[in-house]
Amino acid sequence: MAGVATRLAGTSRSARRQVSVTDIRWADVILVMEDKHASRLRADFRQEVAYKALHVLDIPDDYQYMDEELVELLRSKCEPLIFGEA
């Protein structure tokens, strides 16, 4: 999306790129797909996420990377949160 800078990182220890404290501090808004991801962030980065907008999108984390259905779900759920229409 024009005008929006993003970073992608996983909460799993096996993630290709794991979320870091630097990522958390950088973010204005944090979006996760499932409740378990939010729980991991709160457990691993308690202080860093305490004052961040953290939203659970309620999207099952079982899609392949760049799956067209996933991209559409993300767009429809993220745009209102990013642009303040929620």
Distance bins in CASP14 RR format, pairs under 12 A and 6 or more apart:
PFRMAT RR
TARGET T0000
AUTHOR 0000-0000-0000
RMODE 2
METHOD distances of the structure
MODEL  1
1 71 0 0 0 0 0 1 0 0 0 0 0
1 74 0 0 0 0 0 1 0 0 0 0 0
1 75 0 0 0 0 1 0 0 0 0 0 0
1 78 0 0 0 0 1 0 0 0 0 0 0
1 79 1 0 0 1 0 0 0 0 0 0 0
1 81 0 0 0 0 0 1 0 0 0 0 0
1 82 1 0 0 1 0 0 0 0 0 0 0
1 83 0 0 0 0 1 0 0 0 0 0 0
2 79 0 0 0 0 0 1 0 0 0 0 0
2 82 0 0 0 0 0 1 0 0 0 0 0
2 83 0 0 0 0 0 1 0 0 0 0 0
3 82 0 0 0 0 1 0 0 0 0 0 0
3 83 0 0 0 0 0 1 0 0 0 0 0
4 27 0 0 0 0 0 1 0 0 0 0 0
4 28 0 0 0 0 1 0 0 0 0 0 0
4 29 0 0 0 0 1 0 0 0 0 0 0
4 31 0 0 0 0 0 1 0 0 0 0 0
4 75 0 0 0 0 0 1 0 0 0 0 0
4 78 0 0 0 0 1 0 0 0 0 0 0
4 79 0 0 0 0 1 0 0 0 0 0 0
4 81 0 0 0 0 0 1 0 0 0 0 0
4 82 1 0 0 1 0 0 0 0 0 0 0
4 83 0 0 0 0 1 0 0 0 0 0 0
5 23 0 0 0 0 0 1 0 0 0 0 0
5 26 0 0 0 0 1 0 0 0 0 0 0
5 27 0 0 0 0 1 0 0 0 0 0 0
5 28 0 0 0 0 1 0 0 0 0 0 0
5 29 0 0 0 0 0 1 0 0 0 0 0
5 82 0 0 0 0 0 1 0 0 0 0 0
6 23 0 0 0 0 0 1 0 0 0 0 0
6 26 0 0 0 0 0 1 0 0 0 0 0
6 27 0 0 0 0 1 0 0 0 0 0 0
6 28 0 0 0 0 0 1 0 0 0 0 0
6 29 0 0 0 0 1 0 0 0 0 0 0
6 30 0 0 0 0 0 1 0 0 0 0 0
6 31 0 0 0 0 1 0 0 0 0 0 0
6 74 0 0 0 0 0 1 0 0 0 0 0
6 78 0 0 0 0 1 0 0 0 0 0 0
6 82 0 0 0 0 1 0 0 0 0 0 0
7 17 0 0 0 0 1 0 0 0 0 0 0
7 18 0 0 0 0 0 1 0 0 0 0 0
7 19 0 0 0 0 1 0 0 0 0 0 0
7 20 0 0 0 0 1 0 0 0 0 0 0
7 22 0 0 0 0 1 0 0 0 0 0 0
7 23 1 0 1 0 0 0 0 0 0 0 0
7 24 0 0 0 0 1 0 0 0 0 0 0
7 25 0 0 0 0 0 1 0 0 0 0 0
7 26 1 0 0 1 0 0 0 0 0 0 0
7 27 1 0 0 1 0 0 0 0 0 0 0
7 28 0 0 0 0 0 1 0 0 0 0 0
7 29 0 0 0 0 0 1 0 0 0 0 0
7 30 0 0 0 0 1 0 0 0 0 0 0
7 31 0 0 0 0 0 1 0 0 0 0 0
8 15 0 0 0 0 1 0 0 0 0 0 0
8 16 0 0 0 0 1 0 0 0 0 0 0
8 17 1 0 0 1 0 0 0 0 0 0 0
8 18 0 0 0 0 0 1 0 0 0 0 0
8 19 0 0 0 0 1 0 0 0 0 0 0
8 23 0 0 0 0 1 0 0 0 0 0 0
8 27 0 0 0 0 0 1 0 0 0 0 0
8 30 0 0 0 0 0 1 0 0 0 0 0
8 31 0 0 0 0 0 1 0 0 0 0 0
8 32 0 0 0 0 0 1 0 0 0 0 0
8 33 0 0 0 0 0 1 0 0 0 0 0
8 65 0 0 0 0 1 0 0 0 0 0 0
8 66 0 0 0 0 0 1 0 0 0 0 0
8 74 0 0 0 0 0 1 0 0 0 0 0
9 15 1 0 0 1 0 0 0 0 0 0 0
9 16 0 0 0 0 1 0 0 0 0 0 0
9 17 1 0 1 0 0 0 0 0 0 0 0
9 18 1 0 0 1 0 0 0 0 0 0 0
9 19 1 1 0 0 0 0 0 0 0 0 0
9 20 1 0 0 1 0 0 0 0 0 0 0
9 21 0 0 0 0 0 1 0 0 0 0 0
9 22 0 0 0 0 1 0 0 0 0 0 0
9 23 1 0 1 0 0 0 0 0 0 0 0
9 24 0 0 0 0 1 0 0 0 0 0 0
9 26 0 0 0 0 0 1 0 0 0 0 0
9 27 0 0 0 0 1 0 0 0 0 0 0
9 30 0 0 0 0 0 1 0 0 0 0 0
9 31 0 0 0 0 0 1 0 0 0 0 0
9 32 0 0 0 0 0 1 0 0 0 0 0
9 37 0 0 0 0 0 1 0 0 0 0 0
9 40 0 0 0 0 0 1 0 0 0 0 0
9 41 0 0 0 0 0 1 0 0 0 0 0
9 44 0 0 0 0 0 1 0 0 0 0 0
9 45 0 0 0 0 0 1 0 0 0 0 0
10 16 1 0 0 1 0 0 0 0 0 0 0
10 17 1 0 0 1 0 0 0 0 0 0 0
10 18 1 0 1 0 0 0 0 0 0 0 0
10 19 1 0 1 0 0 0 0 0 0 0 0
10 20 0 0 0 0 0 1 0 0 0 0 0
10 23 0 0 0 0 1 0 0 0 0 0 0
10 24 0 0 0 0 0 1 0 0 0 0 0
10 30 0 0 0 0 0 1 0 0 0 0 0
10 31 0 0 0 0 0 1 0 0 0 0 0
10 32 0 0 0 0 1 0 0 0 0 0 0
10 33 0 0 0 0 1 0 0 0 0 0 0
10 34 0 0 0 0 0 1 0 0 0 0 0
10 36 0 0 0 0 0 1 0 0 0 0 0
10 37 1 0 0 1 0 0 0 0 0 0 0
10 40 0 0 0 0 1 0 0 0 0 0 0
10 41 0 0 0 0 1 0 0 0 0 0 0
10 44 0 0 0 0 0 1 0 0 0 0 0
10 61 0 0 0 0 1 0 0 0 0 0 0
10 65 0 0 0 0 0 1 0 0 0 0 0
11 17 0 0 0 0 0 1 0 0 0 0 0
11 18 1 0 0 1 0 0 0 0 0 0 0
11 19 1 0 1 0 0 0 0 0 0 0 0
11 20 0 0 0 0 0 1 0 0 0 0 0
11 23 0 0 0 0 0 1 0 0 0 0 0
11 24 0 0 0 0 0 1 0 0 0 0 0
11 30 0 0 0 0 0 1 0 0 0 0 0
11 32 1 0 0 1 0 0 0 0 0 0 0
11 33 0 0 0 0 1 0 0 0 0 0 0
11 34 0 0 0 0 1 0 0 0 0 0 0
11 35 0 0 0 0 0 1 0 0 0 0 0
11 36 1 0 0 1 0 0 0 0 0 0 0
11 37 1 0 1 0 0 0 0 0 0 0 0
11 38 0 0 0 0 1 0 0 0 0 0 0
11 39 0 0 0 0 1 0 0 0 0 0 0
11 40 1 0 1 0 0 0 0 0 0 0 0
11 41 1 0 0 1 0 0 0 0 0 0 0
11 42 0 0 0 0 0 1 0 0 0 0 0
11 43 0 0 0 0 1 0 0 0 0 0 0
11 44 1 0 0 1 0 0 0 0 0 0 0
11 45 0 0 0 0 1 0 0 0 0 0 0
11 49 0 0 0 0 0 1 0 0 0 0 0
11 54 0 0 0 0 0 1 0 0 0 0 0
11 61 0 0 0 0 1 0 0 0 0 0 0
12 18 1 0 0 1 0 0 0 0 0 0 0
12 19 0 0 0 0 1 0 0 0 0 0 0
12 32 0 0 0 0 0 1 0 0 0 0 0
12 33 0 0 0 0 0 1 0 0 0 0 0
12 34 0 0 0 0 0 1 0 0 0 0 0
12 36 0 0 0 0 1 0 0 0 0 0 0
12 37 0 0 0 0 1 0 0 0 0 0 0
12 40 0 0 0 0 1 0 0 0 0 0 0
12 41 0 0 0 0 0 1 0 0 0 0 0
12 44 0 0 0 0 0 1 0 0 0 0 0
12 61 0 0 0 0 1 0 0 0 0 0 0
13 19 0 0 0 0 0 1 0 0 0 0 0
13 40 0 0 0 0 1 0 0 0 0 0 0
13 44 0 0 0 0 0 1 0 0 0 0 0
15 23 0 0 0 0 0 1 0 0 0 0 0
15 37 0 0 0 0 0 1 0 0 0 0 0
15 40 0 0 0 0 0 1 0 0 0 0 0
15 61 0 0 0 0 0 1 0 0 0 0 0
15 65 0 0 0 0 0 1 0 0 0 0 0
16 65 0 0 0 0 1 0 0 0 0 0 0
17 23 0 0 0 0 1 0 0 0 0 0 0
17 65 0 0 0 0 0 1 0 0 0 0 0
18 24 0 0 0 0 0 1 0 0 0 0 0
18 40 0 0 0 0 0 1 0 0 0 0 0
18 41 0 0 0 0 0 1 0 0 0 0 0
18 44 0 0 0 0 1 0 0 0 0 0 0
18 45 0 0 0 0 0 1 0 0 0 0 0
19 25 0 0 0 0 0 1 0 0 0 0 0
19 26 0 0 0 0 0 1 0 0 0 0 0
19 27 0 0 0 0 1 0 0 0 0 0 0
19 30 0 0 0 0 1 0 0 0 0 0 0
19 31 0 0 0 0 0 1 0 0 0 0 0
19 32 0 0 0 0 1 0 0 0 0 0 0
19 37 0 0 0 0 1 0 0 0 0 0 0
19 38 0 0 0 0 0 1 0 0 0 0 0
19 40 0 0 0 0 1 0 0 0 0 0 0
19 41 1 0 0 1 0 0 0 0 0 0 0
19 44 0 0 0 0 1 0 0 0 0 0 0
19 45 1 0 0 1 0 0 0 0 0 0 0
19 48 0 0 0 0 1 0 0 0 0 0 0
19 49 0 0 0 0 0 1 0 0 0 0 0
19 54 0 0 0 0 0 1 0 0 0 0 0
20 26 0 0 0 0 1 0 0 0 0 0 0
20 27 0 0 0 0 0 1 0 0 0 0 0
20 41 0 0 0 0 0 1 0 0 0 0 0
20 44 0 0 0 0 1 0 0 0 0 0 0
20 45 0 0 0 0 1 0 0 0 0 0 0
20 48 0 0 0 0 1 0 0 0 0 0 0
21 27 0 0 0 0 0 1 0 0 0 0 0
21 41 0 0 0 0 0 1 0 0 0 0 0
21 44 0 0 0 0 1 0 0 0 0 0 0
21 45 1 0 0 1 0 0 0 0 0 0 0
21 46 0 0 0 0 0 1 0 0 0 0 0
21 47 0 0 0 0 1 0 0 0 0 0 0
21 48 1 0 1 0 0 0 0 0 0 0 0
21 49 0 0 0 0 0 1 0 0 0 0 0
21 52 0 0 0 0 0 1 0 0 0 0 0
22 45 0 0 0 0 0 1 0 0 0 0 0
22 48 0 0 0 0 1 0 0 0 0 0 0
23 30 0 0 0 0 1 0 0 0 0 0 0
23 41 0 0 0 0 1 0 0 0 0 0 0
23 44 0 0 0 0 0 1 0 0 0 0 0
23 45 0 0 0 0 1 0 0 0 0 0 0
23 48 0 0 0 0 1 0 0 0 0 0 0
23 49 0 0 0 0 0 1 0 0 0 0 0
23 52 0 0 0 0 0 1 0 0 0 0 0
24 30 1 0 0 1 0 0 0 0 0 0 0
24 32 0 0 0 0 0 1 0 0 0 0 0
24 40 0 0 0 0 0 1 0 0 0 0 0
24 41 1 0 0 1 0 0 0 0 0 0 0
24 42 0 0 0 0 0 1 0 0 0 0 0
24 44 0 0 0 0 1 0 0 0 0 0 0
24 45 1 0 1 0 0 0 0 0 0 0 0
24 46 0 0 0 0 0 1 0 0 0 0 0
24 47 0 0 0 0 1 0 0 0 0 0 0
24 48 1 0 1 0 0 0 0 0 0 0 0
24 49 1 0 0 1 0 0 0 0 0 0 0
24 50 0 0 0 0 0 1 0 0 0 0 0
24 51 0 0 0 0 0 1 0 0 0 0 0
24 52 1 0 0 1 0 0 0 0 0 0 0
24 53 0 0 0 0 0 1 0 0 0 0 0
24 54 0 0 0 0 1 0 0 0 0 0 0
25 45 0 0 0 0 1 0 0 0 0 0 0
25 47 0 0 0 0 0 1 0 0 0 0 0
25 48 1 0 0 1 0 0 0 0 0 0 0
25 49 0 0 0 0 0 1 0 0 0 0 0
25 50 0 0 0 0 0 1 0 0 0 0 0
25 51 0 0 0 0 0 1 0 0 0 0 0
25 52 0 0 0 0 1 0 0 0 0 0 0
26 48 0 0 0 0 0 1 0 0 0 0 0
26 52 0 0 0 0 0 1 0 0 0 0 0
27 41 0 0 0 0 0 1 0 0 0 0 0
27 45 0 0 0 0 0 1 0 0 0 0 0
27 48 0 0 0 0 1 0 0 0 0 0 0
27 49 0 0 0 0 1 0 0 0 0 0 0
27 51 0 0 0 0 0 1 0 0 0 0 0
27 52 1 0 0 1 0 0 0 0 0 0 0
27 53 0 0 0 0 1 0 0 0 0 0 0
27 54 0 0 0 0 1 0 0 0 0 0 0
27 55 0 0 0 0 0 1 0 0 0 0 0
27 82 0 0 0 0 0 1 0 0 0 0 0
28 51 0 0 0 0 0 1 0 0 0 0 0
28 52 1 0 0 1 0 0 0 0 0 0 0
28 53 1 0 0 1 0 0 0 0 0 0 0
28 54 0 0 0 0 0 1 0 0 0 0 0
28 55 0 0 0 0 0 1 0 0 0 0 0
28 81 0 0 0 0 0 1 0 0 0 0 0
28 82 0 0 0 0 1 0 0 0 0 0 0
28 84 0 0 0 0 0 1 0 0 0 0 0
29 49 0 0 0 0 0 1 0 0 0 0 0
29 52 1 0 0 1 0 0 0 0 0 0 0
29 53 1 0 1 0 0 0 0 0 0 0 0
29 54 0 0 0 0 1 0 0 0 0 0 0
29 55 1 0 0 1 0 0 0 0 0 0 0
29 57 0 0 0 0 0 1 0 0 0 0 0
29 78 0 0 0 0 1 0 0 0 0 0 0
29 79 0 0 0 0 0 1 0 0 0 0 0
29 80 0 0 0 0 0 1 0 0 0 0 0
29 81 1 0 0 1 0 0 0 0 0 0 0
29 82 1 0 0 1 0 0 0 0 0 0 0
29 83 0 0 0 0 0 1 0 0 0 0 0
29 84 0 0 0 0 1 0 0 0 0 0 0
29 86 0 0 0 0 0 1 0 0 0 0 0
30 37 0 0 0 0 1 0 0 0 0 0 0
30 38 0 0 0 0 1 0 0 0 0 0 0
30 40 0 0 0 0 0 1 0 0 0 0 0
30 41 1 0 0 1 0 0 0 0 0 0 0
30 42 0 0 0 0 0 1 0 0 0 0 0
30 45 0 0 0 0 1 0 0 0 0 0 0
30 48 0 0 0 0 1 0 0 0 0 0 0
30 49 1 0 0 1 0 0 0 0 0 0 0
30 50 0 0 0 0 0 1 0 0 0 0 0
30 51 0 0 0 0 0 1 0 0 0 0 0
30 52 1 0 1 0 0 0 0 0 0 0 0
30 53 1 0 0 1 0 0 0 0 0 0 0
30 54 1 0 1 0 0 0 0 0 0 0 0
30 55 1 0 0 1 0 0 0 0 0 0 0
30 56 0 0 0 0 1 0 0 0 0 0 0
30 57 0 0 0 0 0 1 0 0 0 0 0
30 78 0 0 0 0 0 1 0 0 0 0 0
30 81 0 0 0 0 0 1 0 0 0 0 0
30 82 0 0 0 0 0 1 0 0 0 0 0
31 37 0 0 0 0 1 0 0 0 0 0 0
31 38 0 0 0 0 1 0 0 0 0 0 0
31 41 0 0 0 0 0 1 0 0 0 0 0
31 52 0 0 0 0 0 1 0 0 0 0 0
31 53 0 0 0 0 1 0 0 0 0 0 0
31 54 0 0 0 0 1 0 0 0 0 0 0
31 55 1 0 1 0 0 0 0 0 0 0 0
31 56 0 0 0 0 1 0 0 0 0 0 0
31 57 1 0 1 0 0 0 0 0 0 0 0
31 58 0 0 0 0 0 1 0 0 0 0 0
31 59 0 0 0 0 1 0 0 0 0 0 0
31 73 0 0 0 0 0 1 0 0 0 0 0
31 74 0 0 0 0 1 0 0 0 0 0 0
31 75 0 0 0 0 0 1 0 0 0 0 0
31 77 1 0 0 1 0 0 0 0 0 0 0
31 78 1 0 1 0 0 0 0 0 0 0 0
31 79 0 0 0 0 0 1 0 0 0 0 0
31 80 0 0 0 0 0 1 0 0 0 0 0
31 81 1 0 0 1 0 0 0 0 0 0 0
31 82 0 0 0 0 1 0 0 0 0 0 0
31 86 0 0 0 0 0 1 0 0 0 0 0
32 38 1 0 1 0 0 0 0 0 0 0 0
32 39 0 0 0 0 1 0 0 0 0 0 0
32 40 0 0 0 0 1 0 0 0 0 0 0
32 41 1 0 0 1 0 0 0 0 0 0 0
32 42 0 0 0 0 0 1 0 0 0 0 0
32 49 0 0 0 0 0 1 0 0 0 0 0
32 52 0 0 0 0 0 1 0 0 0 0 0
32 53 0 0 0 0 0 1 0 0 0 0 0
32 54 1 0 0 1 0 0 0 0 0 0 0
32 55 1 0 0 1 0 0 0 0 0 0 0
32 56 1 0 1 0 0 0 0 0 0 0 0
32 57 1 0 0 1 0 0 0 0 0 0 0
32 58 0 0 0 0 1 0 0 0 0 0 0
32 59 0 0 0 0 1 0 0 0 0 0 0
32 61 0 0 0 0 1 0 0 0 0 0 0
32 74 0 0 0 0 0 1 0 0 0 0 0
32 77 0 0 0 0 0 1 0 0 0 0 0
32 78 0 0 0 0 0 1 0 0 0 0 0
32 81 0 0 0 0 0 1 0 0 0 0 0
33 40 0 0 0 0 0 1 0 0 0 0 0
33 41 0 0 0 0 0 1 0 0 0 0 0
33 55 0 0 0 0 0 1 0 0 0 0 0
33 56 1 0 0 1 0 0 0 0 0 0 0
33 57 1 0 1 0 0 0 0 0 0 0 0
33 58 1 0 0 1 0 0 0 0 0 0 0
33 59 1 0 1 0 0 0 0 0 0 0 0
33 60 1 0 0 1 0 0 0 0 0 0 0
33 61 1 0 1 0 0 0 0 0 0 0 0
33 62 0 0 0 0 1 0 0 0 0 0 0
33 63 0 0 0 0 1 0 0 0 0 0 0
33 70 0 0 0 0 1 0 0 0 0 0 0
33 73 0 0 0 0 1 0 0 0 0 0 0
33 74 0 0 0 0 1 0 0 0 0 0 0
33 77 0 0 0 0 1 0 0 0 0 0 0
33 78 0 0 0 0 0 1 0 0 0 0 0
34 40 0 0 0 0 1 0 0 0 0 0 0
34 41 0 0 0 0 0 1 0 0 0 0 0
34 55 0 0 0 0 0 1 0 0 0 0 0
34 56 1 0 0 1 0 0 0 0 0 0 0
34 57 0 0 0 0 1 0 0 0 0 0 0
34 58 1 0 0 1 0 0 0 0 0 0 0
34 59 1 0 0 1 0 0 0 0 0 0 0
34 60 1 0 0 1 0 0 0 0 0 0 0
34 61 1 0 1 0 0 0 0 0 0 0 0
34 62 0 0 0 0 1 0 0 0 0 0 0
34 63 0 0 0 0 0 1 0 0 0 0 0
35 41 0 0 0 0 0 1 0 0 0 0 0
35 42 0 0 0 0 0 1 0 0 0 0 0
35 54 0 0 0 0 0 1 0 0 0 0 0
35 55 0 0 0 0 0 1 0 0 0 0 0
35 56 1 0 1 0 0 0 0 0 0 0 0
35 57 0 0 0 0 0 1 0 0 0 0 0
35 58 0 0 0 0 1 0 0 0 0 0 0
35 59 0 0 0 0 0 1 0 0 0 0 0
35 60 0 0 0 0 0 1 0 0 0 0 0
35 61 0 0 0 0 0 1 0 0 0 0 0
36 42 0 0 0 0 0 1 0 0 0 0 0
36 43 0 0 0 0 0 1 0 0 0 0 0
36 56 0 0 0 0 1 0 0 0 0 0 0
36 58 0 0 0 0 0 1 0 0 0 0 0
36 60 0 0 0 0 0 1 0 0 0 0 0
36 61 0 0 0 0 1 0 0 0 0 0 0
37 43 0 0 0 0 0 1 0 0 0 0 0
37 44 0 0 0 0 0 1 0 0 0 0 0
37 45 0 0 0 0 0 1 0 0 0 0 0
37 49 0 0 0 0 0 1 0 0 0 0 0
37 54 0 0 0 0 1 0 0 0 0 0 0
37 55 0 0 0 0 0 1 0 0 0 0 0
37 56 1 0 0 1 0 0 0 0 0 0 0
37 57 0 0 0 0 1 0 0 0 0 0 0
37 58 0 0 0 0 0 1 0 0 0 0 0
37 59 0 0 0 0 0 1 0 0 0 0 0
37 60 0 0 0 0 0 1 0 0 0 0 0
37 61 1 0 0 1 0 0 0 0 0 0 0
38 44 0 0 0 0 0 1 0 0 0 0 0
38 45 0 0 0 0 0 1 0 0 0 0 0
38 49 0 0 0 0 1 0 0 0 0 0 0
38 52 0 0 0 0 0 1 0 0 0 0 0
38 53 0 0 0 0 0 1 0 0 0 0 0
38 54 1 0 1 0 0 0 0 0 0 0 0
38 55 0 0 0 0 1 0 0 0 0 0 0
38 56 1 0 1 0 0 0 0 0 0 0 0
38 57 0 0 0 0 1 0 0 0 0 0 0
38 58 0 0 0 0 0 1 0 0 0 0 0
38 61 0 0 0 0 0 1 0 0 0 0 0
39 45 0 0 0 0 0 1 0 0 0 0 0
39 46 0 0 0 0 0 1 0 0 0 0 0
39 49 0 0 0 0 0 1 0 0 0 0 0
39 54 0 0 0 0 0 1 0 0 0 0 0
39 56 0 0 0 0 1 0 0 0 0 0 0
40 46 0 0 0 0 0 1 0 0 0 0 0
40 49 0 0 0 0 0 1 0 0 0 0 0
40 54 0 0 0 0 0 1 0 0 0 0 0
40 56 0 0 0 0 0 1 0 0 0 0 0
40 61 0 0 0 0 0 1 0 0 0 0 0
41 47 0 0 0 0 0 1 0 0 0 0 0
41 48 0 0 0 0 1 0 0 0 0 0 0
41 49 1 0 1 0 0 0 0 0 0 0 0
41 50 0 0 0 0 0 1 0 0 0 0 0
41 52 0 0 0 0 1 0 0 0 0 0 0
41 54 1 0 0 1 0 0 0 0 0 0 0
41 55 0 0 0 0 0 1 0 0 0 0 0
41 56 0 0 0 0 0 1 0 0 0 0 0
42 48 0 0 0 0 1 0 0 0 0 0 0
42 49 1 0 1 0 0 0 0 0 0 0 0
42 50 0 0 0 0 1 0 0 0 0 0 0
42 52 0 0 0 0 0 1 0 0 0 0 0
42 54 1 0 0 1 0 0 0 0 0 0 0
42 56 0 0 0 0 0 1 0 0 0 0 0
43 49 0 0 0 0 1 0 0 0 0 0 0
45 51 0 0 0 0 0 1 0 0 0 0 0
45 52 0 0 0 0 1 0 0 0 0 0 0
45 54 0 0 0 0 0 1 0 0 0 0 0
46 52 0 0 0 0 0 1 0 0 0 0 0
46 54 0 0 0 0 0 1 0 0 0 0 0
48 54 0 0 0 0 0 1 0 0 0 0 0
49 55 0 0 0 0 0 1 0 0 0 0 0
53 81 1 0 0 1 0 0 0 0 0 0 0
53 82 0 0 0 0 0 1 0 0 0 0 0
53 84 0 0 0 0 0 1 0 0 0 0 0
53 86 0 0 0 0 0 1 0 0 0 0 0
54 81 0 0 0 0 0 1 0 0 0 0 0
55 74 0 0 0 0 0 1 0 0 0 0 0
55 77 0 0 0 0 1 0 0 0 0 0 0
55 78 0 0 0 0 1 0 0 0 0 0 0
55 80 0 0 0 0 1 0 0 0 0 0 0
55 81 1 0 1 0 0 0 0 0 0 0 0
55 82 0 0 0 0 1 0 0 0 0 0 0
55 84 0 0 0 0 0 1 0 0 0 0 0
55 86 0 0 0 0 1 0 0 0 0 0 0
56 77 0 0 0 0 1 0 0 0 0 0 0
56 78 0 0 0 0 0 1 0 0 0 0 0
56 81 0 0 0 0 0 1 0 0 0 0 0
57 63 0 0 0 0 0 1 0 0 0 0 0
57 70 0 0 0 0 0 1 0 0 0 0 0
57 73 1 0 0 1 0 0 0 0 0 0 0
57 74 1 0 0 1 0 0 0 0 0 0 0
57 75 0 0 0 0 0 1 0 0 0 0 0
57 76 0 0 0 0 1 0 0 0 0 0 0
57 77 1 0 1 0 0 0 0 0 0 0 0
57 78 1 0 0 1 0 0 0 0 0 0 0
57 79 0 0 0 0 0 1 0 0 0 0 0
57 80 0 0 0 0 0 1 0 0 0 0 0
57 81 0 0 0 0 1 0 0 0 0 0 0
57 82 0 0 0 0 0 1 0 0 0 0 0
57 86 0 0 0 0 0 1 0 0 0 0 0
58 73 0 0 0 0 1 0 0 0 0 0 0
58 74 0 0 0 0 0 1 0 0 0 0 0
58 76 0 0 0 0 0 1 0 0 0 0 0
58 77 1 0 0 1 0 0 0 0 0 0 0
59 67 0 0 0 0 0 1 0 0 0 0 0
59 69 0 0 0 0 1 0 0 0 0 0 0
59 70 1 0 0 1 0 0 0 0 0 0 0
59 71 0 0 0 0 0 1 0 0 0 0 0
59 72 0 0 0 0 0 1 0 0 0 0 0
59 73 1 0 1 0 0 0 0 0 0 0 0
59 74 1 0 0 1 0 0 0 0 0 0 0
59 75 0 0 0 0 0 1 0 0 0 0 0
59 76 0 0 0 0 1 0 0 0 0 0 0
59 77 1 0 0 1 0 0 0 0 0 0 0
59 78 0 0 0 0 1 0 0 0 0 0 0
60 67 0 0 0 0 0 1 0 0 0 0 0
60 69 0 0 0 0 0 1 0 0 0 0 0
60 70 0 0 0 0 1 0 0 0 0 0 0
60 73 0 0 0 0 1 0 0 0 0 0 0
61 67 0 0 0 0 0 1 0 0 0 0 0
61 70 0 0 0 0 1 0 0 0 0 0 0
61 73 0 0 0 0 0 1 0 0 0 0 0
61 74 0 0 0 0 0 1 0 0 0 0 0
62 69 0 0 0 0 0 1 0 0 0 0 0
62 70 0 0 0 0 1 0 0 0 0 0 0
62 73 0 0 0 0 0 1 0 0 0 0 0
63 69 1 0 0 1 0 0 0 0 0 0 0
63 70 1 1 0 0 0 0 0 0 0 0 0
63 71 0 0 0 0 1 0 0 0 0 0 0
63 72 0 0 0 0 0 1 0 0 0 0 0
63 73 0 0 0 0 1 0 0 0 0 0 0
63 74 0 0 0 0 1 0 0 0 0 0 0
64 70 1 0 0 1 0 0 0 0 0 0 0
64 71 0 0 0 0 0 1 0 0 0 0 0
65 71 0 0 0 0 1 0 0 0 0 0 0
65 74 0 0 0 0 0 1 0 0 0 0 0
66 72 0 0 0 0 0 1 0 0 0 0 0
66 74 0 0 0 0 0 1 0 0 0 0 0
67 73 0 0 0 0 1 0 0 0 0 0 0
67 74 0 0 0 0 1 0 0 0 0 0 0
68 74 0 0 0 0 0 1 0 0 0 0 0
68 75 0 0 0 0 0 1 0 0 0 0 0
69 75 0 0 0 0 0 1 0 0 0 0 0
69 76 0 0 0 0 0 1 0 0 0 0 0
70 76 0 0 0 0 0 1 0 0 0 0 0
70 77 0 0 0 0 0 1 0 0 0 0 0
70 78 0 0 0 0 0 1 0 0 0 0 0
71 77 0 0 0 0 0 1 0 0 0 0 0
71 78 0 0 0 0 0 1 0 0 0 0 0
72 78 0 0 0 0 0 1 0 0 0 0 0
72 79 0 0 0 0 0 1 0 0 0 0 0
73 79 0 0 0 0 0 1 0 0 0 0 0
74 80 0 0 0 0 0 1 0 0 0 0 0
74 81 0 0 0 0 0 1 0 0 0 0 0
74 82 0 0 0 0 0 1 0 0 0 0 0
75 81 0 0 0 0 0 1 0 0 0 0 0
75 82 0 0 0 0 0 1 0 0 0 0 0
75 83 0 0 0 0 0 1 0 0 0 0 0
76 82 0 0 0 0 0 1 0 0 0 0 0
76 85 0 0 0 0 0 1 0 0 0 0 0
76 86 0 0 0 0 0 1 0 0 0 0 0
77 85 0 0 0 0 0 1 0 0 0 0 0
77 86 0 0 0 0 1 0 0 0 0 0 0
78 84 0 0 0 0 0 1 0 0 0 0 0
78 85 0 0 0 0 0 1 0 0 0 0 0
78 86 0 0 0 0 1 0 0 0 0 0 0
79 85 1 0 0 1 0 0 0 0 0 0 0
79 86 0 0 0 0 1 0 0 0 0 0 0
80 86 1 0 1 0 0 0 0 0 0 0 0
END
